[in-house]
């Protein structure tokens, strides 16, 4: 019996080790594929779009559809190679078909890839450095994504995206969440939502075990495959904040909406039940009434 138990433990340990090595190799292969997709976009897709789609707006929309299909294939590849699993919860059809202003938390490197893999006409705010990336410059510029170095014009660019019926994805933190540090949200998403009078669709993303987080290299993979949860929550109504501007001023209204966004996106850190969403909206109403 002791020998059999020892053999079982050895086999299990070996199996886990082989699984880890496989996922490490597969993860590297997937990210290499992602880079090659970016290069293919630059040297194949962009020239074809320039030739066959003369209208600038139609070329932008076509590029976004290519990005969506490419990201969908990339996520499918990572799933088929057992690098990750991903579960969407909520009204996914609305995500695919309606123009939305999305605010999401940002725990991992591939959050925007997961979201855009489901949205045919998505734009987002990207780091200015990506407009100079050899592999990613082409899809970023051709798709008309918004650079975060545009200063005061950033809010106006976001408003125009909403008016054009694009789905705008914003990560209010501006960068990936730092584990163990309280999130600090920038005010741009709240300011754009109030100015455009657009409700906010909050999306909460989580990854278990933690991986691809701030400060983690792509090859620092966990002991088992990543499990992503993408929760599409009910909209945050911006009308109370728009109306509040008359009495408290626009900056205060923006701060209060920003606080509601924060409480909605990060309520999962304090509560694990379905009451979190309704509680955060009640807290948002309290902010408006209390003047905090």
Buried (B, 14 or more C-beta within 10 A) or exposed (E): EEEEEEEEEEEEEEEEEEBBEEBBEBBBBBBEBBEEBBEBBBEEBBEEBEEEBEEEEEBBBBBBEBBBEBBBEBBEBBBEBEBBEBEBEBBEEEBEEEBBBBBBBBBBBBBBBBBBBBBBBBBBBBBEEBBEBEBBBBBBBBBBBBBBEBEEEBBEBBBBBBEBEBBBBBBBBBEBBBEEEEBEBBBBBBBBBBBBEBBBBBBBBBBEEBBBBBEBEBEEBBEBBBBBBBBBBBBBBBEBBBEBBEEBEBEBBBBBBBBBBBBBBBBBBEEEEEEBBEBBBEBBBEBBEEEE
